[in-house]
Amino acid sequence: MEKIMMKRLAAAVLFCSACVAPGFAQAPAAAPGAPSVADTVKQLEHDWADAMKTSDGDKLNQILADDWMALGYGGTGTSKQTKKSYIAEMTSSTSKLESFEFGPMDVKVLGNVAVVQGSDTEKSTMNGKDSSGKYVWTDVFVKRDGKWMAVRSQSSMVK
Protein backbone atom coordinates (compact mmCIF):
# COMPACT_ATOMS: atom_id res chain seq x y z
CA MET A 1 0.00 0.00 0.00
CA GLU A 2 2.82 2.37 0.86
CA LYS A 3 4.44 1.73 -2.56
CA ILE A 4 1.20 2.62 -4.35
CA MET A 5 0.89 5.87 -2.35
CA MET A 6 4.51 6.78 -3.17
CA LYS A 7 3.92 6.12 -6.88
CA ARG A 8 0.78 8.27 -6.85
CA LEU A 9 2.61 11.05 -5.00
CA ALA A 10 5.50 10.90 -7.46
CA ALA A 11 3.07 10.98 -10.40
CA ALA A 12 1.25 13.97 -8.88
CA VAL A 13 4.54 15.85 -8.34
CA LEU A 14 5.64 15.17 -11.93
CA PHE A 15 2.25 16.25 -13.29
CA CYS A 16 2.32 19.50 -11.27
CA SER A 17 5.90 20.18 -12.32
CA ALA A 18 5.00 19.73 -15.99
CA CYS A 19 2.07 22.12 -15.63
CA VAL A 20 3.89 24.80 -13.62
CA ALA A 21 7.29 24.79 -15.34
CA PRO A 22 6.18 26.65 -18.48
CA GLY A 23 4.99 29.51 -16.29
CA PHE A 24 8.51 29.94 -14.96
CA ALA A 25 10.20 29.68 -18.33
CA GLN A 26 11.96 32.84 -19.43
CA ALA A 27 12.19 34.36 -22.86
CA PRO A 28 15.42 33.48 -24.61
CA ALA A 29 18.23 35.88 -23.81
CA ALA A 30 19.32 38.31 -26.49
CA ALA A 31 22.41 37.32 -28.40
CA PRO A 32 25.59 38.60 -26.76
CA GLY A 33 26.38 42.05 -28.11
CA ALA A 34 22.90 42.50 -29.61
CA PRO A 35 21.26 45.84 -28.82
CA SER A 36 18.45 45.87 -26.27
CA VAL A 37 14.91 46.74 -27.34
CA ALA A 38 15.33 50.12 -25.63
CA ASP A 39 18.54 50.81 -27.59
CA THR A 40 16.88 49.71 -30.85
CA VAL A 41 13.89 51.99 -30.33
CA LYS A 42 16.09 54.93 -29.26
CA GLN A 43 18.08 54.46 -32.48
CA LEU A 44 14.83 54.54 -34.44
CA GLU A 45 14.03 57.88 -32.77
CA HIS A 46 17.41 59.23 -33.91
CA ASP A 47 16.89 57.83 -37.42
CA TRP A 48 13.46 59.50 -37.47
CA ALA A 49 14.95 62.90 -36.55
CA ASP A 50 17.67 62.48 -39.21
CA ALA A 51 15.03 61.60 -41.81
CA MET A 52 13.07 64.73 -40.87
CA LYS A 53 16.22 66.90 -41.23
CA THR A 54 16.96 65.50 -44.69
CA SER A 55 13.30 65.24 -45.81
CA ASP A 56 13.85 61.51 -46.41
CA GLY A 57 10.34 60.21 -47.10
CA ASP A 58 11.61 56.69 -47.80
CA LYS A 59 13.24 56.43 -44.37
CA LEU A 60 10.13 57.86 -42.66
CA ASN A 61 8.07 55.27 -44.55
CA GLN A 62 10.24 52.50 -43.05
CA ILE A 63 9.94 53.80 -39.48
CA LEU A 64 6.20 54.54 -39.46
CA ALA A 65 3.63 51.75 -39.69
CA ASP A 66 0.93 52.16 -42.33
CA ASP A 67 -1.63 52.70 -39.55
CA TRP A 68 0.52 55.31 -37.73
CA MET A 69 -1.35 58.34 -36.43
CA ALA A 70 -0.18 61.35 -34.48
CA LEU A 71 -1.73 64.01 -32.34
CA GLY A 72 -0.20 67.44 -31.97
CA TYR A 73 2.66 67.36 -34.47
CA GLY A 74 1.71 70.75 -35.89
CA GLY A 75 2.60 72.42 -32.61
CA THR A 76 -1.06 73.14 -31.82
CA GLY A 77 -1.62 70.17 -29.53
CA THR A 78 -4.84 69.28 -31.36
CA SER A 79 -3.79 68.52 -34.94
CA LYS A 80 -4.13 64.92 -36.14
CA GLN A 81 -1.98 63.37 -38.84
CA THR A 82 -1.80 60.11 -40.73
CA LYS A 83 1.39 58.58 -42.06
CA LYS A 84 0.58 59.83 -45.56
CA SER A 85 -0.11 63.44 -44.51
CA TYR A 86 2.93 63.53 -42.19
CA ILE A 87 5.38 62.28 -44.82
CA ALA A 88 3.90 64.71 -47.35
CA GLU A 89 4.41 67.55 -44.87
CA MET A 90 7.95 66.50 -43.92
CA THR A 91 9.04 66.25 -47.55
CA SER A 92 7.40 69.52 -48.66
CA SER A 93 9.29 72.76 -49.11
CA THR A 94 7.09 74.47 -46.48
CA SER A 95 8.26 72.27 -43.58
CA LYS A 96 11.87 71.98 -42.50
CA LEU A 97 13.72 70.72 -39.45
CA GLU A 98 16.96 72.70 -39.23
CA SER A 99 18.24 71.49 -35.88
CA PHE A 100 17.08 68.90 -33.36
CA GLU A 101 18.54 68.17 -29.94
CA PHE A 102 17.17 65.28 -27.92
CA GLY A 103 16.52 65.58 -24.22
CA PRO A 104 16.27 62.50 -22.02
CA MET A 105 14.36 59.52 -23.41
CA ASP A 106 12.64 56.85 -21.33
CA VAL A 107 11.64 53.54 -22.89
CA LYS A 108 9.16 51.10 -21.33
CA VAL A 109 9.04 47.71 -23.05
CA LEU A 110 5.90 45.60 -22.65
CA GLY A 111 6.43 42.48 -24.75
CA ASN A 112 6.01 43.49 -28.40
CA VAL A 113 5.17 47.10 -27.48
CA ALA A 114 7.66 49.83 -26.58
CA VAL A 115 6.56 53.24 -25.30
CA VAL A 116 9.05 56.08 -25.60
CA GLN A 117 8.66 59.34 -23.70
CA GLY A 118 11.09 62.11 -24.49
CA SER A 119 11.72 65.73 -25.22
CA ASP A 120 13.59 67.78 -27.76
CA THR A 121 14.54 71.32 -28.59
CA GLU A 122 14.32 72.16 -32.26
CA LYS A 123 14.51 74.88 -34.82
CA SER A 124 11.79 74.10 -37.33
CA THR A 125 9.16 75.35 -39.74
CA MET A 126 5.83 73.57 -40.25
CA ASN A 127 3.59 74.58 -43.13
CA GLY A 128 5.58 77.79 -43.55
CA LYS A 129 5.22 78.86 -39.90
CA ASP A 130 7.96 78.90 -37.26
CA SER A 131 7.46 75.89 -35.00
CA SER A 132 10.76 76.16 -33.12
CA GLY A 133 10.81 75.41 -29.43
CA LYS A 134 10.90 72.69 -26.82
CA TYR A 135 8.60 69.68 -27.23
CA VAL A 136 7.60 66.72 -25.08
CA TRP A 137 6.36 63.62 -26.85
CA THR A 138 5.36 60.00 -26.62
CA ASP A 139 5.84 57.43 -29.38
CA VAL A 140 4.44 53.90 -29.32
CA PHE A 141 6.30 51.21 -31.26
CA VAL A 142 5.07 47.69 -32.02
CA LYS A 143 7.16 44.78 -33.23
CA ARG A 144 5.61 43.45 -36.44
CA ASP A 145 7.18 40.74 -38.55
CA GLY A 146 10.40 41.09 -36.55
CA LYS A 147 10.65 44.86 -37.06
CA TRP A 148 9.89 47.73 -34.67
CA MET A 149 7.57 50.35 -36.18
CA ALA A 150 5.93 53.47 -34.76
CA VAL A 151 2.12 53.18 -34.58
CA ARG A 152 1.14 56.21 -32.47
CA SER A 153 2.67 59.54 -31.52
CA GLN A 154 1.74 62.53 -29.46
CA SER A 155 3.66 65.79 -29.22
CA SER A 156 3.13 69.05 -27.36
CA MET A 157 5.10 72.26 -27.34
CA VAL A 158 6.29 73.37 -23.93
CA LYS A 159 5.73 77.08 -23.43
C-alpha positions as CSV (number, residue, x, y, z in Angstrom):
1,M,0.0,0.0,0.0
2,E,2.8,2.4,0.9
3,K,4.4,1.7,-2.6
4,I,1.2,2.6,-4.4
5,M,0.9,5.9,-2.4
6,M,4.5,6.8,-3.2
7,K,3.9,6.1,-6.9
8,R,0.8,8.3,-6.8
9,L,2.6,11.0,-5.0
10,A,5.5,10.9,-7.5
11,A,3.1,11.0,-10.4
12,A,1.3,14.0,-8.9
13,V,4.5,15.8,-8.3
14,L,5.6,15.2,-11.9
15,F,2.3,16.3,-13.3
16,C,2.3,19.5,-11.3
17,S,5.9,20.2,-12.3
18,A,5.0,19.7,-16.0
19,C,2.1,22.1,-15.6
20,V,3.9,24.8,-13.6
21,A,7.3,24.8,-15.3
22,P,6.2,26.7,-18.5
23,G,5.0,29.5,-16.3
24,F,8.5,29.9,-15.0
25,A,10.2,29.7,-18.3
26,Q,12.0,32.8,-19.4
27,A,12.2,34.4,-22.9
28,P,15.4,33.5,-24.6
29,A,18.2,35.9,-23.8
30,A,19.3,38.3,-26.5
31,A,22.4,37.3,-28.4
32,P,25.6,38.6,-26.8
33,G,26.4,42.0,-28.1
34,A,22.9,42.5,-29.6
35,P,21.3,45.8,-28.8
36,S,18.5,45.9,-26.3
37,V,14.9,46.7,-27.3
38,A,15.3,50.1,-25.6
39,D,18.5,50.8,-27.6
40,T,16.9,49.7,-30.8
41,V,13.9,52.0,-30.3
42,K,16.1,54.9,-29.3
43,Q,18.1,54.5,-32.5
44,L,14.8,54.5,-34.4
45,E,14.0,57.9,-32.8
46,H,17.4,59.2,-33.9
47,D,16.9,57.8,-37.4
48,W,13.5,59.5,-37.5
49,A,15.0,62.9,-36.6
50,D,17.7,62.5,-39.2
51,A,15.0,61.6,-41.8
52,M,13.1,64.7,-40.9
53,K,16.2,66.9,-41.2
54,T,17.0,65.5,-44.7
55,S,13.3,65.2,-45.8
56,D,13.9,61.5,-46.4
57,G,10.3,60.2,-47.1
58,D,11.6,56.7,-47.8
59,K,13.2,56.4,-44.4
60,L,10.1,57.9,-42.7
61,N,8.1,55.3,-44.6
62,Q,10.2,52.5,-43.0
63,I,9.9,53.8,-39.5
64,L,6.2,54.5,-39.5
65,A,3.6,51.8,-39.7
66,D,0.9,52.2,-42.3
67,D,-1.6,52.7,-39.6
68,W,0.5,55.3,-37.7
69,M,-1.3,58.3,-36.4
70,A,-0.2,61.4,-34.5
71,L,-1.7,64.0,-32.3
72,G,-0.2,67.4,-32.0
73,Y,2.7,67.4,-34.5
74,G,1.7,70.7,-35.9
75,G,2.6,72.4,-32.6
76,T,-1.1,73.1,-31.8
77,G,-1.6,70.2,-29.5
78,T,-4.8,69.3,-31.4
79,S,-3.8,68.5,-34.9
80,K,-4.1,64.9,-36.1
81,Q,-2.0,63.4,-38.8
82,T,-1.8,60.1,-40.7
83,K,1.4,58.6,-42.1
84,K,0.6,59.8,-45.6
85,S,-0.1,63.4,-44.5
86,Y,2.9,63.5,-42.2
87,I,5.4,62.3,-44.8
88,A,3.9,64.7,-47.4
89,E,4.4,67.6,-44.9
90,M,8.0,66.5,-43.9
91,T,9.0,66.3,-47.6
92,S,7.4,69.5,-48.7
93,S,9.3,72.8,-49.1
94,T,7.1,74.5,-46.5
95,S,8.3,72.3,-43.6
96,K,11.9,72.0,-42.5
97,L,13.7,70.7,-39.5
98,E,17.0,72.7,-39.2
99,S,18.2,71.5,-35.9
100,F,17.1,68.9,-33.4
101,E,18.5,68.2,-29.9
102,F,17.2,65.3,-27.9
103,G,16.5,65.6,-24.2
104,P,16.3,62.5,-22.0
105,M,14.4,59.5,-23.4
106,D,12.6,56.9,-21.3
107,V,11.6,53.5,-22.9
108,K,9.2,51.1,-21.3
109,V,9.0,47.7,-23.1
110,L,5.9,45.6,-22.7
111,G,6.4,42.5,-24.7
112,N,6.0,43.5,-28.4
113,V,5.2,47.1,-27.5
114,A,7.7,49.8,-26.6
115,V,6.6,53.2,-25.3
116,V,9.0,56.1,-25.6
117,Q,8.7,59.3,-23.7
118,G,11.1,62.1,-24.5
119,S,11.7,65.7,-25.2
120,D,13.6,67.8,-27.8
121,T,14.5,71.3,-28.6
122,E,14.3,72.2,-32.3
123,K,14.5,74.9,-34.8
124,S,11.8,74.1,-37.3
125,T,9.2,75.3,-39.7
126,M,5.8,73.6,-40.2
127,N,3.6,74.6,-43.1
128,G,5.6,77.8,-43.6
129,K,5.2,78.9,-39.9
130,D,8.0,78.9,-37.3
131,S,7.5,75.9,-35.0
132,S,10.8,76.2,-33.1
133,G,10.8,75.4,-29.4
134,K,10.9,72.7,-26.8
135,Y,8.6,69.7,-27.2
136,V,7.6,66.7,-25.1
137,W,6.4,63.6,-26.9
138,T,5.4,60.0,-26.6
139,D,5.8,57.4,-29.4
140,V,4.4,53.9,-29.3
141,F,6.3,51.2,-31.3
142,V,5.1,47.7,-32.0
143,K,7.2,44.8,-33.2
144,R,5.6,43.5,-36.4
145,D,7.2,40.7,-38.6
146,G,10.4,41.1,-36.6
147,K,10.7,44.9,-37.1
148,W,9.9,47.7,-34.7
149,M,7.6,50.4,-36.2
150,A,5.9,53.5,-34.8
151,V,2.1,53.2,-34.6
152,R,1.1,56.2,-32.5
153,S,2.7,59.5,-31.5
154,Q,1.7,62.5,-29.5
155,S,3.7,65.8,-29.2
156,S,3.1,69.0,-27.4
157,M,5.1,72.3,-27.3
158,V,6.3,73.4,-23.9
159,K,5.7,77.1,-23.4
